[in-house]
Amino acid sequence: MKLVIQIPCYNEENSLPVTLKALPKKIEGIDEIEVLIIDDGSTDRTVDVAKELGVQHIVSMPHNCGLAKAFIAGINNALSAGADIIVNTDADNQYCADDIEKLVKPILAKDADIVIGSRPVSKIEHFSLLKKFLQKSGSFVMRLISSTNVQDAPSGFRAFSRNAAMQLNVFDNYTYTLDTIIQAKAKGLNLVCVPVNVNPELRESRLVKNIFDYVRKSMFTMIRMFIIYRPFRFFSILAGVFFTFGVLIGLRFLWFYIFESGAGHIQSLILSAILIIVGVQIAVIAVLSELLSVNRKLLEDIQTRLKRQDLKKN
């Protein structure tokens, strides 16, 4: 059983030695542990430091492509390296490396395909009250959208089985964390959360430079992924809203028409008709989007089979 620990890096020459030193050398049930660095266009000595410290695999992006693209590049290279389990962690040593064993155990026991490390957000000292509130609120919304029990949706401390890693697609250019949660449920992958610890902050987050910009991008990602993987539910809810308001306004018009001669309320009838028509049209879109979703699932199945064939050849 081979474990590959992948670490996306962007200008991490100072923090990388601390992170690498903390990584476990042995884990029960794991025969080999290898480290993979994804250099996302670093302009410092990140790559040189990784080589000096004996990192087995180094993937270099052509330029700074962002965390999402670096993550998926690492996943693909870890699979090519023969990984049975892939653990993703951050180069700033945010996550406690001793807890990698916690992430791996459910996969070894075949109880999970994806394991997410849930941080004690409310107890992290360097998180502001606003950030703690937004983290918890965002995770709550993600639980509703994805129909999972994820406790810490933005956590990048994750483990993936080989089977799960082969099925991952990342559509977002900003982050992979939300994409993969929604995909897990849609693809029938078992997602489990385990509590993990965090280390003192070495540097400020580069992903969350502006908390409100991060919230905006995260909400956009959640909505987009919900539409991609749950189109019928999304458009059905939207159709239901328009149709319900249309009916309610129509009933209001009937009330005034019957009991108050309907004088001056013809606008309500027009608005009711428009809302009901829009609701029906969106319902039609819901059916069509579900048909497109079935086609997407078939294409993703073909993609996964092709990946397996290519990896067998390699």
Backbone torsions as a table, in degrees:
resi	resn	phi	psi	omega
1	MET	NA	123.2	-175.2
2	LYS	-112.1	129.3	176.7
3	LEU	-109.3	129.1	173.0
4	VAL	-114.0	122.9	177.1
5	ILE	-98.4	114.0	-178.2
6	GLN	-102.2	141.9	-176.7
7	ILE	-133.9	104.1	173.4
8	PRO	-66.3	135.2	-175.4
9	CYS	-133.1	139.4	170.0
10	TYR	-142.6	105.9	-178.1
11	ASN	54.5	62.2	-175.8
12	GLU	-117.6	30.0	-176.6
13	GLU	-61.3	-28.4	-178.5
14	ASN	-85.4	-40.2	-176.4
15	SER	-87.6	-24.8	-175.3
16	LEU	-59.5	-43.5	178.3
17	PRO	-57.9	-38.4	179.2
18	VAL	-65.4	-43.2	-178.8
19	THR	-64.8	-46.4	-177.9
20	LEU	-66.6	-38.2	-179.5
21	LYS	-63.0	-31.6	-176.0
22	ALA	-81.7	-14.5	-176.0
23	LEU	-64.5	142.8	-179.3
24	PRO	-68.6	145.2	178.0
25	LYS	-96.3	-24.8	179.2
26	LYS	-140.1	141.0	174.9
27	ILE	-139.3	132.1	-179.8
28	GLU	-59.8	128.6	-179.2
29	GLY	94.5	-9.5	179.5
30	ILE	-109.3	127.8	-179.6
31	ASP	-87.9	-36.9	-178.7
32	GLU	-132.3	139.5	173.7
33	ILE	-125.6	121.2	178.3
34	GLU	-126.1	155.9	-177.6
35	VAL	-114.8	137.1	178.8
36	LEU	-124.7	125.5	178.1
37	ILE	-104.9	129.6	173.2
38	ILE	-105.7	107.1	-179.9
39	ASP	-85.1	109.4	-175.5
40	ASP	-92.2	58.7	176.7
41	GLY	73.8	35.8	-179.5
42	SER	-62.4	145.3	177.7
43	THR	-107.9	3.1	178.0
44	ASP	-107.8	-153.9	-175.3
45	ARG	-95.8	27.3	-177.9
46	THR	-54.4	-49.4	-177.9
47	VAL	-64.9	-43.7	179.7
48	ASP	-61.7	-42.1	179.2
49	VAL	-63.2	-42.8	179.3
50	ALA	-60.4	-43.6	179.5
51	LYS	-65.7	-42.1	179.6
52	GLU	-62.4	-30.8	-177.9
53	LEU	-92.9	8.7	171.4
54	GLY	79.4	26.7	177.1
55	VAL	-64.8	130.9	-173.3
56	GLN	-75.0	-34.5	-174.7
57	HIS	-131.7	130.9	177.3
58	ILE	-130.2	122.8	177.4
59	VAL	-110.3	126.1	-178.6
60	SER	-109.8	121.3	174.7
61	MET	-77.8	150.1	-176.8
62	PRO	-64.3	-27.4	177.5
63	HIS	-161.2	-176.1	179.9
64	ASN	-71.9	98.5	-174.3
65	CYS	-92.7	-13.1	-178.7
66	GLY	102.5	160.0	-173.9
67	LEU	-61.1	-40.7	-176.0
68	ALA	-62.4	-47.7	-178.8
69	LYS	-69.4	-36.0	177.3
70	ALA	-64.5	-40.1	179.6
71	PHE	-61.1	-50.7	-176.5
72	ILE	-68.9	-31.5	174.8
73	ALA	-64.2	-38.9	177.1
74	GLY	-66.2	-42.8	178.3
75	ILE	-57.7	-48.1	-177.9
76	ASN	-63.8	-39.2	179.9
77	ASN	-74.0	-33.1	176.8
78	ALA	-65.8	-39.5	176.4
79	LEU	-63.1	-42.8	178.4
80	SER	-63.5	-29.1	179.0
81	ALA	-80.1	-0.4	176.8
82	GLY	88.8	23.1	-178.7
83	ALA	-67.6	133.5	171.4
84	ASP	-91.3	-30.3	175.9
85	ILE	-136.3	138.4	177.8
86	ILE	-120.6	127.6	175.3
87	VAL	-111.8	130.8	176.4
88	ASN	-106.6	129.7	176.3
89	THR	-138.3	170.3	-176.4
90	ASP	-95.2	152.4	-177.9
91	ALA	-78.2	-11.9	-178.4
92	ASP	-87.9	9.7	178.6
93	ASN	59.3	30.1	178.1
94	GLN	-62.9	-41.4	-175.1
95	TYR	-93.7	144.1	179.6
96	CYS	-73.1	114.8	-174.7
97	ALA	-63.9	-25.5	178.1
98	ASP	-62.1	-22.7	-178.4
99	ASP	-83.6	0.2	175.2
100	ILE	-59.0	-35.8	177.9
101	GLU	-61.0	-37.1	177.5
102	LYS	-62.5	-37.2	-179.7
103	LEU	-70.3	-35.4	-173.9
104	VAL	-78.2	-35.0	-172.4
105	LYS	-55.9	-47.1	179.9
106	PRO	-61.3	-30.9	178.6
107	ILE	-74.7	-41.0	176.9
108	LEU	-61.5	-36.3	-179.9
109	ALA	-82.2	0.0	-178.9
110	LYS	61.8	30.2	176.5
111	ASP	-95.7	-9.1	-177.0
112	ALA	-153.7	153.9	171.9
113	ASP	-102.1	-33.4	178.3
114	ILE	-132.8	133.4	178.5
115	VAL	-124.2	129.0	-179.9
116	ILE	-112.9	130.6	176.9
117	GLY	-80.5	119.8	-178.5
118	SER	-94.5	115.4	-179.1
119	ARG	-77.1	152.7	173.7
120	PRO	-79.5	73.7	-170.6
121	VAL	-52.7	-43.9	-176.4
122	SER	-66.6	-16.9	-177.6
123	LYS	-104.5	-1.2	-178.6
124	ILE	-77.8	115.9	-171.3
125	GLU	-66.6	-36.7	-175.4
126	HIS	-83.4	2.2	173.0
127	PHE	-89.1	130.2	175.8
128	SER	-71.2	163.1	177.9
129	LEU	-59.8	-37.9	178.8
130	LEU	-64.1	-43.9	-179.5
131	LYS	-65.2	-40.2	178.2
132	LYS	-61.8	-44.0	179.6
133	PHE	-62.6	-44.9	-178.1
134	LEU	-68.2	-36.6	177.7
135	GLN	-62.5	-46.4	-178.7
136	LYS	-68.6	-39.8	179.3
137	SER	-65.4	-43.2	179.3
138	GLY	-62.4	-40.3	178.7
139	SER	-66.6	-36.8	177.3
140	PHE	-63.1	-45.9	178.1
141	VAL	-61.8	-41.3	179.9
142	MET	-64.0	-36.6	177.0
143	ARG	-61.8	-39.8	179.3
144	LEU	-67.9	-44.2	-176.6
145	ILE	-70.0	-43.2	-172.0
146	SER	-91.2	-11.5	-176.4
147	SER	58.1	38.6	176.1
148	THR	-119.7	175.7	178.7
149	ASN	-104.5	26.6	-176.0
150	VAL	-57.8	131.2	-176.7
151	GLN	-98.8	-27.4	-177.0
152	ASP	-138.3	79.4	-173.2
153	ALA	-58.5	-38.7	-177.8
154	PRO	-78.5	-4.8	-176.8
155	SER	-61.8	129.1	178.3
156	GLY	-96.1	3.3	-179.3
157	PHE	-88.4	98.0	-169.7
158	ARG	-142.2	155.4	174.0
159	ALA	-124.5	142.7	-179.3
160	PHE	-130.1	135.0	171.6
161	SER	-72.2	164.1	179.1
162	ARG	-60.2	-41.2	-179.7
163	ASN	-62.5	-43.4	179.7
164	ALA	-67.1	-42.0	-178.7
165	ALA	-61.2	-35.4	179.7
166	MET	-66.5	-25.2	-174.9
167	GLN	-95.2	-3.0	-175.1
168	LEU	-76.5	137.8	170.0
169	ASN	-132.0	133.7	178.6
170	VAL	-114.0	113.9	-178.1
171	PHE	-92.6	-24.5	-175.6
172	ASP	-82.4	144.7	177.6
173	ASN	-91.9	-7.9	-173.8
174	TYR	-94.7	-55.0	-179.9
175	THR	-149.5	157.2	-178.9
176	TYR	-99.6	-12.4	-167.6
177	THR	-62.8	-40.2	-176.9
178	LEU	-80.9	-38.5	177.1
179	ASP	-51.7	-51.7	-171.1
180	THR	-68.8	-26.9	178.6
181	ILE	-69.1	-48.1	-179.6
182	ILE	-65.6	-39.2	178.5
183	GLN	-63.1	-37.4	-177.6
184	ALA	-56.0	-48.2	-179.8
185	LYS	-68.1	-43.3	-177.0
186	ALA	-64.8	-29.6	-176.6
187	LYS	-99.6	7.7	176.4
188	GLY	73.9	22.8	178.6
189	LEU	-88.4	140.2	-178.4
190	ASN	-83.7	117.8	-178.5
191	LEU	-107.8	130.3	-178.6
192	VAL	-127.1	145.5	176.0
193	CYS	-113.2	138.6	176.7
194	VAL	-129.0	144.0	179.2
195	PRO	-71.6	137.2	178.6
196	VAL	-133.1	163.8	178.4
197	ASN	-102.6	162.8	177.6
198	VAL	-123.4	158.9	178.6
199	ASN	-100.1	164.6	175.8
200	PRO	-58.8	150.3	-176.1
201	GLU	-68.6	128.1	175.7
202	LEU	-91.6	-33.4	179.5
203	ARG	-155.8	165.9	177.9
204	GLU	-72.5	151.6	179.2
205	SER	-63.9	135.7	176.6
206	ARG	-91.6	-17.3	179.8
207	LEU	-79.8	-38.5	-177.8
208	VAL	-106.0	78.1	178.3
209	LYS	-80.9	-34.8	178.1
210	ASN	-132.6	116.5	-172.4
211	ILE	-61.0	-36.8	-178.0
212	PHE	-74.1	-34.5	175.7
213	ASP	-67.0	-37.7	177.9
214	TYR	-64.4	-42.2	178.6
215	VAL	-63.5	-43.4	-179.7
216	ARG	-60.7	-47.7	-179.3
217	LYS	-66.2	-38.1	-179.9
218	SER	-66.5	-42.3	179.0
219	MET	-64.1	-41.3	178.1
220	PHE	-61.3	-42.4	179.5
221	THR	-63.4	-44.5	-179.1
222	MET	-62.5	-43.5	179.9
223	ILE	-65.4	-44.1	-178.6
224	ARG	-62.9	-44.1	-179.6
225	MET	-69.2	-33.1	176.4
226	PHE	-63.7	-40.0	178.4
227	ILE	-67.4	-39.8	-177.6
228	ILE	-67.4	-45.6	-172.6
229	TYR	-101.4	-15.4	176.5
230	ARG	-132.2	52.7	-173.7
231	PRO	-62.6	-40.3	-177.4
232	PHE	-64.0	-43.4	-180.0
233	ARG	-64.4	-44.2	-178.0
234	PHE	-60.2	-53.3	-176.5
235	PHE	-72.2	-27.6	175.9
236	SER	-66.7	-41.9	177.5
237	ILE	-62.5	-46.1	179.9
238	LEU	-62.1	-43.0	178.5
239	ALA	-63.3	-40.6	179.6
240	GLY	-62.1	-37.9	179.4
241	VAL	-63.5	-50.5	-179.3
242	PHE	-63.2	-45.2	-177.1
243	PHE	-64.0	-43.1	-179.1
244	THR	-62.9	-45.9	178.5
245	PHE	-63.5	-38.2	178.6
246	GLY	-62.1	-44.6	179.6
247	VAL	-65.5	-43.6	-179.2
248	LEU	-61.9	-43.3	178.5
249	ILE	-66.7	-35.9	177.0
250	GLY	-64.0	-40.8	177.6
251	LEU	-65.6	-36.4	177.4
252	ARG	-63.0	-42.0	178.2
253	PHE	-61.4	-45.5	179.7
254	LEU	-59.7	-39.2	179.5
255	TRP	-59.8	-48.4	-179.4
256	PHE	-69.5	-33.4	-179.2
257	TYR	-66.9	-40.5	-177.1
258	ILE	-78.4	-44.7	-171.5
259	PHE	-99.9	-17.5	-178.0
260	GLU	-133.1	25.2	174.9
261	SER	67.8	0.3	174.7
262	GLY	67.6	11.7	-177.9
263	ALA	-63.9	127.9	175.8
264	GLY	78.0	9.3	-176.7
265	HIS	-118.4	19.5	178.1
266	ILE	-64.5	-27.1	177.7
267	GLN	-61.9	-35.2	179.3
268	SER	-64.3	-38.6	178.6
269	LEU	-64.8	-42.5	179.4
270	ILE	-64.4	-46.7	-179.9
271	LEU	-62.9	-40.8	178.5
272	SER	-60.1	-45.5	-179.3
273	ALA	-63.1	-41.7	180.0
274	ILE	-62.8	-46.5	-178.1
275	LEU	-64.4	-40.8	179.6
276	ILE	-65.7	-42.2	178.6
277	ILE	-63.0	-44.6	177.9
278	VAL	-61.2	-42.2	178.6
279	GLY	-60.5	-42.0	178.5
280	VAL	-65.5	-41.7	179.1
281	GLN	-62.7	-41.1	178.3
282	ILE	-66.8	-35.5	176.7
283	ALA	-61.5	-39.0	176.5
284	VAL	-63.9	-41.5	176.7
285	ILE	-60.5	-37.4	179.3
286	ALA	-60.0	-43.1	179.8
287	VAL	-66.5	-44.4	-179.9
288	LEU	-64.9	-39.8	-179.7
289	SER	-66.6	-32.2	177.5
290	GLU	-67.9	-37.2	176.2
291	LEU	-64.4	-40.8	176.9
292	LEU	-66.0	-35.6	178.9
293	SER	-63.8	-39.0	176.7
294	VAL	-61.7	-42.3	178.3
295	ASN	-63.2	-40.5	177.9
296	ARG	-62.3	-41.4	179.5
297	LYS	-61.6	-40.4	178.2
298	LEU	-63.9	-41.4	178.7
299	LEU	-65.5	-37.6	178.6
300	GLU	-68.3	-35.8	175.7
301	ASP	-62.9	-41.6	177.8
302	ILE	-64.3	-41.9	178.9
303	GLN	-60.3	-43.3	179.7
304	THR	-64.3	-41.2	178.2
305	ARG	-63.3	-40.7	178.7
306	LEU	-65.1	-38.9	176.6
307	LYS	-60.3	-45.4	-179.3
308	ARG	-61.9	-41.6	179.7
309	GLN	-65.0	-43.9	179.7
310	ASP	-63.6	-40.9	-179.6
311	LEU	-68.1	-33.6	176.8
312	LYS	-66.1	-37.7	178.9
313	LYS	-66.0	-36.6	-179.7
314	ASN	-76.6	NA	NA
